[in-house]
Amino acid sequence: MNRFSVIYLFRKQFYHIYSATQAEAETALQHLLTQDEKEPIGIYDAKTELFYWEPNRQVKYDKAPIEEQGPLGDQITTIAKNLRQQGDPQQPEETTVPEIVATTL
């Protein structure tokens, strides 16, 4: 089972990469950090339905007021769930970027 999804932005669209383990997901996230054209967002765990922000985004998220953290968390988990429902686990999936997630973090 591909439990984890590594979420990233590419040309103002969200995409994800399936990973079977957290270690694989963390490696994929680290690889995305080295690519100029792709902006890593974080890792979604489909089993626990938790989202782990990329480290720089985590700092910004932690500094955001509580009233912003909830909606941001809800939006990114919704995006991750939608990406996972869209299709073939072998192909990167995409969805459009909600303005609040794209500009806030």
N, C-alpha and C positions, 0 to 999 in steps of 0.2 A: 504494500500500500504506500502511496506517495503522500505521507502525512503532512509534509511541510511544503509551503510555497514561499519562494523568495520573490518579493515584490519589488519591481523597479520601474522607473519612468524612462521612456524613450520616445522622443519627438512628441511630448505632451500626451502620451498614452501610457496607461499602466499595463504592464506585462508581468507574467510570473513564470518561474521555473520550478517544476516539481522536484522534491527531494524526499527520499525514503527516510533519512535520518537527520537529526539535528546537526550532526557534524558535517554531513554533505551540504546542508542548507547554509551553514556558516562559511564553508569553503566557497560556495557559489557567491555568497554575499561579499566575501573578501575579494573574489575575482572581479565582481562588478565595480568595486571601489577603484580598480585600476583602469577602467574603461571610461574615457572622457565622454563618450556619447550616451552612456547609460548612467542613470542616477539611482543608486540603491535606496530603497525605502525601508525594508526590514523583512522579517520572517513571520509568516503566519503558521500556527500549529492548528491543523484542522481537528485534531482529537480534543484538545483543551479549549479551542476557539480563542486562544490568546495571540496577541501580536507583539513582536519584539522589534522595536525600532532600530534602525541602523544607528551606531553609537553617536554620531554627530546630531542626528535627529532626536535621539533619546534625550540629550542634554537640553535641546530646545523645548521638547515636550515637557520635561520635568520643570522647566522655568515658566511654562505657560500657566495662566490662572486655571484653577480647577474647573471653572465654567467653560473653558475652551478644551480642556483635556478630554472630557467625556465625549463631546461631539466628534473630536478628531479620532478618538479610539473607535467610536461606533462607525464612522465613515470608512476608516481603513479596513476594519474587519468585514464590513459589507462589501467593499471592493474585492477583498481577498476571496470571500465566499462566491461572489459573482464570477470572478476569474476561474475558480475551480469548477464551477457548474457549466462553463461555456463549452468545454470540449475535450479534445484529444490531449492526453497527458504528455505526448511526445512533442507537441508543438507549443511554443510560447503563446500565451493568450493575451488579449488586450481589452482594455476598457477605457473610456474617456476619464479625464482627470477632473474631479470636483474642484472647484475654485478654492475652497477653504484649505484643502489638503495641499494643493500645488503651491499656494502662496504662503501659507502659514509655516509649514515645515519645509 
